[in-house]
């Protein structure tokens, strides 16, 4: 995951870390730990939530979430 690009997109959409953690159904500390590890520990379902919440089309999602 390109965590910097995801964080930038979150800022654009005015979505905070705590808001994203809630959407993902996880504790904030778990969310931040996974982000610190370059997003490698997020599940495929988590990535689908990122895509939906950040309103990404398929191409953007691939570039941001699978890079």
Rosetta constraint file for C-alpha pairs under 8 A:
AtomPair CA 1 CA 6 HARMONIC 7.99 0.50
AtomPair CA 1 CA 38 HARMONIC 5.91 0.50
AtomPair CA 1 CA 39 HARMONIC 5.29 0.50
AtomPair CA 1 CA 40 HARMONIC 6.74 0.50
AtomPair CA 1 CA 64 HARMONIC 6.04 0.50
AtomPair CA 1 CA 65 HARMONIC 4.41 0.50
AtomPair CA 1 CA 66 HARMONIC 5.23 0.50
AtomPair CA 1 CA 67 HARMONIC 5.10 0.50
AtomPair CA 2 CA 6 HARMONIC 6.32 0.50
AtomPair CA 2 CA 38 HARMONIC 6.98 0.50
AtomPair CA 2 CA 39 HARMONIC 7.76 0.50
AtomPair CA 2 CA 63 HARMONIC 7.88 0.50
AtomPair CA 2 CA 64 HARMONIC 5.27 0.50
AtomPair CA 2 CA 65 HARMONIC 6.17 0.50
AtomPair CA 2 CA 66 HARMONIC 7.54 0.50
AtomPair CA 2 CA 67 HARMONIC 5.85 0.50
AtomPair CA 3 CA 7 HARMONIC 6.05 0.50
AtomPair CA 3 CA 35 HARMONIC 6.58 0.50
AtomPair CA 3 CA 38 HARMONIC 5.90 0.50
AtomPair CA 3 CA 39 HARMONIC 6.63 0.50
AtomPair CA 3 CA 64 HARMONIC 7.67 0.50
AtomPair CA 4 CA 8 HARMONIC 6.13 0.50
AtomPair CA 5 CA 9 HARMONIC 6.14 0.50
AtomPair CA 5 CA 64 HARMONIC 6.22 0.50
AtomPair CA 6 CA 10 HARMONIC 6.10 0.50
AtomPair CA 6 CA 64 HARMONIC 6.33 0.50
AtomPair CA 6 CA 65 HARMONIC 7.65 0.50
AtomPair CA 7 CA 11 HARMONIC 6.26 0.50
AtomPair CA 8 CA 12 HARMONIC 6.31 0.50
AtomPair CA 9 CA 13 HARMONIC 6.22 0.50
AtomPair CA 9 CA 54 HARMONIC 6.90 0.50
AtomPair CA 10 CA 14 HARMONIC 5.88 0.50
AtomPair CA 10 CA 15 HARMONIC 4.94 0.50
AtomPair CA 10 CA 16 HARMONIC 6.73 0.50
AtomPair CA 10 CA 54 HARMONIC 6.65 0.50
AtomPair CA 11 CA 15 HARMONIC 6.07 0.50
AtomPair CA 11 CA 16 HARMONIC 7.28 0.50
AtomPair CA 13 CA 54 HARMONIC 6.76 0.50
AtomPair CA 15 CA 19 HARMONIC 6.09 0.50
AtomPair CA 15 CA 20 HARMONIC 6.65 0.50
AtomPair CA 16 CA 20 HARMONIC 6.25 0.50
AtomPair CA 17 CA 21 HARMONIC 6.08 0.50
AtomPair CA 17 CA 28 HARMONIC 7.30 0.50
AtomPair CA 17 CA 31 HARMONIC 7.71 0.50
AtomPair CA 17 CA 32 HARMONIC 7.64 0.50
AtomPair CA 18 CA 22 HARMONIC 6.22 0.50
AtomPair CA 18 CA 28 HARMONIC 5.72 0.50
AtomPair CA 19 CA 23 HARMONIC 6.33 0.50
AtomPair CA 20 CA 24 HARMONIC 6.13 0.50
AtomPair CA 20 CA 50 HARMONIC 7.88 0.50
AtomPair CA 20 CA 53 HARMONIC 7.95 0.50
AtomPair CA 21 CA 25 HARMONIC 6.14 0.50
AtomPair CA 21 CA 26 HARMONIC 5.35 0.50
AtomPair CA 21 CA 27 HARMONIC 6.19 0.50
AtomPair CA 21 CA 28 HARMONIC 5.38 0.50
AtomPair CA 21 CA 31 HARMONIC 5.63 0.50
AtomPair CA 22 CA 26 HARMONIC 6.06 0.50
AtomPair CA 22 CA 27 HARMONIC 7.26 0.50
AtomPair CA 22 CA 28 HARMONIC 7.64 0.50
AtomPair CA 23 CA 49 HARMONIC 7.21 0.50
AtomPair CA 23 CA 53 HARMONIC 7.81 0.50
AtomPair CA 24 CA 46 HARMONIC 6.18 0.50
AtomPair CA 24 CA 49 HARMONIC 6.47 0.50
AtomPair CA 24 CA 50 HARMONIC 7.98 0.50
AtomPair CA 26 CA 30 HARMONIC 6.43 0.50
AtomPair CA 26 CA 31 HARMONIC 6.57 0.50
AtomPair CA 27 CA 31 HARMONIC 6.39 0.50
AtomPair CA 28 CA 32 HARMONIC 6.19 0.50
AtomPair CA 29 CA 33 HARMONIC 6.06 0.50
AtomPair CA 30 CA 34 HARMONIC 6.20 0.50
AtomPair CA 31 CA 35 HARMONIC 6.27 0.50
AtomPair CA 32 CA 36 HARMONIC 6.15 0.50
AtomPair CA 33 CA 37 HARMONIC 6.51 0.50
AtomPair CA 34 CA 38 HARMONIC 6.83 0.50
AtomPair CA 34 CA 39 HARMONIC 5.20 0.50
AtomPair CA 34 CA 40 HARMONIC 6.90 0.50
AtomPair CA 34 CA 41 HARMONIC 5.70 0.50
AtomPair CA 34 CA 42 HARMONIC 6.64 0.50
AtomPair CA 35 CA 39 HARMONIC 4.74 0.50
AtomPair CA 35 CA 40 HARMONIC 7.94 0.50
AtomPair CA 37 CA 41 HARMONIC 7.30 0.50
AtomPair CA 42 CA 46 HARMONIC 5.71 0.50
AtomPair CA 42 CA 47 HARMONIC 6.75 0.50
AtomPair CA 43 CA 47 HARMONIC 6.40 0.50
AtomPair CA 44 CA 48 HARMONIC 6.39 0.50
AtomPair CA 45 CA 49 HARMONIC 6.45 0.50
AtomPair CA 46 CA 50 HARMONIC 6.37 0.50
AtomPair CA 47 CA 51 HARMONIC 6.20 0.50
AtomPair CA 47 CA 65 HARMONIC 6.77 0.50
AtomPair CA 48 CA 52 HARMONIC 6.24 0.50
AtomPair CA 49 CA 53 HARMONIC 5.95 0.50
AtomPair CA 50 CA 54 HARMONIC 5.77 0.50
AtomPair CA 51 CA 55 HARMONIC 5.84 0.50
AtomPair CA 51 CA 56 HARMONIC 5.11 0.50
AtomPair CA 51 CA 57 HARMONIC 7.51 0.50
AtomPair CA 51 CA 61 HARMONIC 5.96 0.50
AtomPair CA 52 CA 56 HARMONIC 6.57 0.50
AtomPair CA 56 CA 60 HARMONIC 5.69 0.50
AtomPair CA 56 CA 61 HARMONIC 5.57 0.50
AtomPair CA 57 CA 61 HARMONIC 6.08 0.50
AtomPair CA 58 CA 62 HARMONIC 6.17 0.50
AtomPair CA 59 CA 63 HARMONIC 6.27 0.50
AtomPair CA 60 CA 64 HARMONIC 6.00 0.50
AtomPair CA 61 CA 65 HARMONIC 5.44 0.50
AtomPair CA 61 CA 66 HARMONIC 7.34 0.50
AtomPair CA 62 CA 66 HARMONIC 5.09 0.50
AtomPair CA 62 CA 67 HARMONIC 7.01 0.50
AtomPair CA 63 CA 67 HARMONIC 5.70 0.50
